[in-house]
Every structure is written in structure tokens, then in C-alpha cells.
Amino acid sequence: MIKNIEPLPLKLKSYSSVSNLYFKDTCGVASNYLIYDKNKKIILDYGSSRPNGFGLSKISFHAEELAIKKCNFINKKNIEIYIWKYNKNGSIKPWHCCKSCTKLAYKYNYNNKIFTFDKDKKISALIDEPNISLGNLMRH
């Protein structure tokens, strides 16, 4: 078990650990999300992408999708969504939205609220030419 999980580069009023999102066996495939209130400097919610069972049209729910869904129940004015992955050593690596999650972000007006971490900086998780996710490629 890794004891030194890299902390998130966020300013928090109270200590909140999201190290329980790190699993060495799934860090290659699981992406994580965090919903952050930038005014109160607190974490409102966090979680991880997850696979779906048999019989569903989608192979998995992406972290961005889950975060946007949860934001329907939160005051959206001051929130930011962060997505990232851990590497095998417990370090944070940036993660960018796929094509369908980028469309979802624009549809619900989250295009300026979804970020990832690049070293100690926050950068936009939306890129100009996003890839199609592996799950969507397999469905077609």
C-alpha cells in the first residue's frame, strides 16, 4: 500500500482527504472527480468513475458525468469541478475530458468550471480536439 499519496493542490479551510480514491489496481482506468466551492474553500463531494453492468448501453460513467449530475443539487455559482487520475506511485496526473464529456460540459454551461491538475497548477480539462472515449469507440 502506498503511504504517500500526493495531496491535491487546493487551498482548503479544513483538511479533507481524498486519498481513499487511490487504488493501485484501478488507477490506470479510474478517473476521479471533486466538486469544490471556491469561495468557502471546501470540498462538497468527490468520487470516481465507475463501470456499468451488463445490459446497459454505456460501458461506464465518466467522472465528469457523475460530477455534473451531482451539481444539479448544489448551488452552481461558486463551484469548480476537478478531474484527475493517480499513477501507480500515488502521484496526480492530469486528465482531460473526452469528446462526449466536452459536449456535456458545454450543454450544461460547465465549460469554464471543469479543471485538472498539472503539477501544482489548475488547468482547463477541456481541450480543443478531445478524443472519443474507448467505451464509445467499442460501441460503434
Backbone bond lengths (Angstrom), bond angles and torsions (degrees), N, CA, C in turn:
res aa  C-N    CA-C-N  psi(-1)  N-CA   C-N-CA  omega(-1)  CA-C   N-CA-C  phi
1 M - - - 1.452 - - 1.527 109.66 -
2 I 1.314 116.69 136.42 1.465 122.38 178.90 1.535 108.34 -79.32
3 K 1.308 116.98 128.40 1.463 120.12 179.83 1.514 112.01 -96.09
4 N 1.335 118.12 -20.77 1.452 121.45 -175.66 1.522 110.60 -109.35
5 I 1.310 116.74 75.51 1.453 121.57 175.25 1.525 106.56 -77.85
6 E 1.319 115.85 130.82 1.457 120.14 -178.71 1.532 110.21 -63.90
7 P 1.331 117.99 128.40 1.467 119.94 179.04 1.529 111.14 -72.54
8 L 1.303 115.95 153.39 1.463 121.05 178.37 1.520 109.86 -71.74
9 P 1.319 117.61 140.05 1.470 120.23 -179.58 1.534 112.20 -82.14
10 L 1.317 116.23 60.29 1.469 122.10 178.76 1.516 109.01 -120.76
11 K 1.314 115.73 147.95 1.455 120.42 174.50 1.527 107.18 -88.61
12 L 1.329 115.49 118.07 1.458 121.00 -177.93 1.517 110.12 -120.01
13 K 1.334 115.87 140.55 1.460 119.94 176.46 1.519 111.33 -72.42
14 S 1.303 115.90 -35.00 1.456 119.88 177.09 1.527 108.21 -128.74
15 Y 1.307 115.51 150.09 1.454 119.90 -177.06 1.527 109.64 -69.27
16 S 1.303 115.62 126.93 1.459 122.23 174.79 1.519 107.33 -132.68
17 S 1.300 116.30 121.97 1.449 120.35 -179.21 1.522 110.41 -98.35
18 V 1.314 115.00 133.14 1.463 120.44 174.31 1.524 109.10 -114.81
19 S 1.328 116.55 18.53 1.460 120.43 -177.99 1.526 112.17 -64.67
20 N 1.337 117.65 -18.10 1.460 119.44 177.87 1.533 111.70 -71.83
21 L 1.340 118.18 -5.18 1.459 121.05 174.14 1.523 112.13 -81.48
22 Y 1.323 116.79 -12.34 1.466 120.67 -179.11 1.520 110.56 -86.43
23 F 1.320 115.95 123.00 1.459 122.77 171.27 1.528 106.78 -134.84
24 K 1.303 116.77 121.33 1.464 120.63 -175.88 1.525 111.84 -58.12
25 D 1.322 117.89 -34.48 1.462 121.35 -177.40 1.522 113.41 -71.90
26 T 1.333 117.84 -25.68 1.471 120.13 -176.19 1.513 114.13 -115.43
27 C 1.325 118.97 0.98 1.465 119.50 -174.79 1.526 112.57 -64.63
28 G 1.316 118.52 -19.71 1.459 120.64 177.62 1.516 113.15 -74.70
29 V 1.333 117.18 -22.04 1.462 119.83 -176.48 1.524 113.58 -119.16
30 A 1.302 118.67 -29.04 1.471 121.01 -175.48 1.524 110.94 -83.76
31 S 1.323 115.82 131.20 1.461 120.18 171.94 1.522 107.66 -107.10
32 N 1.313 116.25 150.38 1.455 122.32 -174.72 1.520 110.39 -112.44
33 Y 1.324 115.39 153.93 1.462 119.99 175.14 1.512 109.54 -132.24
34 L 1.305 113.94 156.93 1.453 121.87 178.24 1.522 107.17 -144.94
35 I 1.309 117.44 133.76 1.467 122.31 175.36 1.522 106.39 -105.29
36 Y 1.315 115.75 121.03 1.462 123.51 -169.68 1.518 109.97 -121.78
37 D 1.319 117.14 131.33 1.464 121.84 173.49 1.523 107.28 -91.04
38 K 1.348 116.07 109.49 1.466 119.27 -173.21 1.524 113.37 -72.57
39 N 1.327 118.68 -22.64 1.471 120.17 177.66 1.522 111.43 -80.90
40 K 1.326 117.00 -46.00 1.461 120.89 -179.17 1.521 112.21 -82.17
41 K 1.359 116.78 -14.65 1.458 123.36 -179.42 1.533 111.90 57.94
42 I 1.332 114.51 48.08 1.457 120.50 178.10 1.529 109.74 -132.25
43 I 1.313 115.16 155.79 1.459 121.74 174.67 1.518 107.69 -88.29
44 L 1.324 116.07 123.18 1.456 120.62 -179.81 1.525 112.38 -87.88
45 D 1.317 116.20 -35.75 1.462 120.19 -179.10 1.521 108.64 -163.73
46 Y 1.301 116.88 157.21 1.461 121.02 174.55 1.518 109.21 -154.76
47 G 1.309 114.74 161.57 1.459 119.86 -179.49 1.513 110.61 -176.94
48 S 1.311 114.60 -164.28 1.453 120.90 -174.92 1.516 109.74 -141.56
49 S 1.338 115.91 155.45 1.459 119.74 175.48 1.521 108.44 -62.83
50 R 1.324 115.84 159.02 1.458 117.59 -178.47 1.516 111.25 -146.38
51 P 1.325 117.01 148.11 1.464 119.84 177.00 1.523 110.39 -78.03
52 N 1.302 116.09 156.49 1.462 121.76 175.77 1.517 109.48 -101.20
53 G 1.301 115.49 160.30 1.457 120.68 178.10 1.516 111.79 -81.84
54 F 1.299 114.89 -172.10 1.465 121.54 179.76 1.521 110.51 -69.34
55 G 1.313 115.83 151.00 1.458 120.91 173.78 1.513 115.36 89.42
56 L 1.308 118.08 -4.61 1.455 120.65 178.53 1.525 109.15 -98.99
57 S 1.315 116.42 150.37 1.460 119.69 -176.22 1.529 112.47 -73.87
58 K 1.319 117.88 -23.30 1.464 121.50 179.18 1.520 109.64 -103.79
59 I 1.316 116.29 140.97 1.461 121.41 179.23 1.525 111.00 -73.60
60 S 1.357 116.09 -35.71 1.458 119.50 -178.55 1.520 110.09 -153.65
61 F 1.332 114.30 163.98 1.462 121.45 169.82 1.516 107.14 -101.72
62 H 1.319 116.96 125.88 1.459 121.47 179.14 1.524 109.98 -76.54
63 A 1.313 115.64 156.13 1.460 121.48 -179.35 1.529 111.37 -57.81
64 E 1.338 116.54 -40.18 1.463 120.15 -179.61 1.527 111.20 -63.63
65 E 1.325 116.17 -40.71 1.462 120.46 179.04 1.526 110.96 -61.88
66 L 1.315 116.10 -45.30 1.462 120.03 -179.84 1.525 111.44 -64.53
67 A 1.333 116.65 -40.65 1.463 120.18 179.73 1.524 111.47 -65.81
68 I 1.316 117.47 -44.26 1.467 120.45 179.66 1.522 110.41 -63.70
69 K 1.317 116.69 -39.32 1.472 120.70 177.53 1.524 110.72 -61.43
70 K 1.338 117.19 -43.43 1.470 120.75 179.15 1.520 111.82 -67.89
71 C 1.326 117.04 -29.05 1.466 120.57 -178.98 1.527 112.70 -69.35
72 N 1.309 118.28 -13.26 1.461 120.69 175.76 1.516 111.36 -64.09
73 F 1.338 117.40 -20.23 1.461 121.83 -177.68 1.522 112.52 -107.03
74 I 1.325 116.73 10.54 1.466 122.50 -177.30 1.529 108.65 -124.50
75 N 1.331 116.80 147.87 1.459 120.31 173.62 1.526 108.06 -63.83
76 K 1.326 116.89 113.65 1.466 122.42 -171.35 1.522 114.48 -78.55
77 K 1.291 117.74 -10.36 1.464 120.88 -171.77 1.522 113.78 -58.35
78 N 1.314 118.22 -44.26 1.473 121.56 -172.52 1.516 113.93 -111.40
79 I 1.312 118.30 16.94 1.456 118.78 -175.85 1.524 113.00 -95.56
80 E 1.310 113.38 155.89 1.455 122.31 170.99 1.524 106.60 -133.96
81 I 1.322 115.93 143.83 1.456 121.92 177.21 1.520 107.43 -108.99
82 Y 1.323 116.41 131.15 1.459 121.91 177.87 1.525 108.24 -116.71
83 I 1.321 116.18 135.50 1.461 121.43 174.18 1.523 108.53 -125.10
84 W 1.319 116.13 145.65 1.460 120.88 179.82 1.524 108.65 -164.99
85 K 1.308 114.41 171.50 1.457 122.23 171.60 1.514 108.09 -126.50
86 Y 1.324 115.41 159.17 1.460 121.09 169.92 1.519 108.29 -101.44
87 N 1.330 116.97 147.41 1.457 118.81 170.59 1.525 108.36 -90.23
88 K 1.304 117.62 179.98 1.476 121.62 -176.03 1.528 112.73 -61.77
89 N 1.345 116.74 -24.81 1.464 121.01 -178.86 1.526 113.27 -87.76
90 G 1.332 118.14 -2.66 1.457 120.88 -179.16 1.513 113.70 90.81
91 S 1.328 117.56 7.74 1.467 120.99 177.16 1.519 109.84 -86.82
92 I 1.320 115.31 150.93 1.464 121.55 -179.89 1.516 109.08 -80.79
93 K 1.326 115.64 135.65 1.458 119.44 172.97 1.529 108.04 -127.33
94 P 1.333 117.10 146.24 1.462 120.20 -176.58 1.525 111.44 -66.87
95 W 1.299 115.33 154.98 1.460 121.53 177.61 1.520 107.88 -141.61
96 H 1.319 117.17 135.84 1.463 121.95 -177.61 1.523 110.99 -112.65
97 C 1.300 115.64 151.90 1.461 121.96 -178.26 1.524 110.71 -68.03
98 C 1.327 115.83 143.51 1.460 121.13 174.26 1.532 108.95 -78.22
99 K 1.303 115.97 179.42 1.457 121.12 -176.78 1.527 112.24 -61.75
100 S 1.327 118.03 -44.70 1.466 119.99 -178.04 1.530 111.73 -70.37
101 C 1.324 118.12 -35.87 1.469 120.54 177.75 1.530 111.21 -71.05
102 T 1.322 117.13 -32.56 1.464 120.89 175.20 1.525 109.98 -63.69
103 K 1.334 116.17 -44.50 1.473 119.77 176.81 1.521 110.98 -61.12
104 L 1.329 116.98 -41.58 1.459 121.70 179.13 1.529 110.95 -63.03
105 A 1.319 116.92 -41.56 1.465 121.16 179.10 1.520 111.14 -61.89
106 Y 1.322 117.60 -43.03 1.463 120.74 178.49 1.523 111.20 -69.30
107 K 1.321 117.06 -37.80 1.472 121.28 -179.17 1.529 111.23 -60.23
108 Y 1.331 116.95 -43.21 1.464 121.56 -178.10 1.525 113.04 -98.75
109 N 1.335 117.01 13.75 1.456 123.39 174.46 1.543 113.00 62.10
110 Y 1.325 115.99 40.86 1.456 121.82 175.33 1.529 111.39 -105.77
111 N 1.306 117.51 10.39 1.459 120.94 -174.63 1.528 113.40 -60.91
112 N 1.317 119.13 -23.86 1.471 121.63 177.61 1.520 112.25 -104.34
113 K 1.339 116.98 14.25 1.460 120.54 -175.51 1.520 113.86 -125.33
114 I 1.333 117.96 1.92 1.463 120.58 -178.94 1.526 109.33 -110.30
115 F 1.343 115.49 122.06 1.452 121.58 -174.51 1.526 110.60 -130.07
116 T 1.315 115.24 165.82 1.453 122.88 170.40 1.521 107.39 -134.30
117 F 1.310 116.51 172.41 1.461 121.19 -178.58 1.520 110.08 -105.20
118 D 1.319 116.32 131.86 1.449 122.24 172.83 1.517 106.49 -123.45
119 K 1.319 115.59 101.56 1.464 123.15 -170.72 1.523 107.83 59.46
120 D 1.309 119.71 -117.40 1.467 121.12 -179.38 1.522 113.37 -103.26
121 K 1.328 117.15 14.41 1.464 120.79 -177.77 1.518 110.51 -114.11
122 K 1.329 114.72 150.31 1.459 118.23 171.21 1.520 107.74 -93.95
123 I 1.320 115.11 136.65 1.465 121.40 177.40 1.523 107.50 -133.22
124 S 1.303 116.48 160.75 1.456 120.36 179.18 1.531 109.95 -64.46
125 A 1.319 115.61 139.23 1.464 120.82 177.34 1.525 111.14 -87.02
126 L 1.323 116.45 -7.11 1.461 121.04 178.62 1.519 108.45 -94.09
127 I 1.308 116.25 130.43 1.461 121.17 179.38 1.519 109.28 -118.96
128 D 1.330 116.14 164.46 1.464 120.85 -174.27 1.521 113.77 -65.21
129 E 1.303 118.11 -42.24 1.462 121.12 -178.83 1.522 109.57 -124.97
130 P 1.343 117.21 80.06 1.468 119.61 -177.40 1.529 112.14 -71.21
131 N 1.310 115.21 152.81 1.462 121.48 177.56 1.522 110.59 -79.42
132 I 1.307 115.95 157.10 1.454 121.13 170.62 1.526 106.07 -80.29
133 S 1.327 116.45 135.59 1.462 118.95 -178.03 1.523 110.87 -66.33
134 L 1.318 115.42 155.67 1.452 121.09 -178.95 1.532 111.09 -60.70
135 G 1.319 116.94 -39.78 1.460 121.28 178.48 1.525 112.26 -61.31
136 N 1.323 116.69 -41.44 1.474 120.19 178.00 1.518 111.57 -69.78
137 L 1.324 116.61 -33.92 1.477 119.53 176.96 1.530 110.40 -66.03
138 M 1.322 116.86 -38.58 1.458 121.18 -178.83 1.534 111.93 -70.15
139 R 1.321 117.09 -29.05 1.466 120.28 -179.25 1.527 111.54 -72.76
140 H 1.317 117.72 -27.86 1.468 120.54 -174.80 1.479 113.49 -88.04
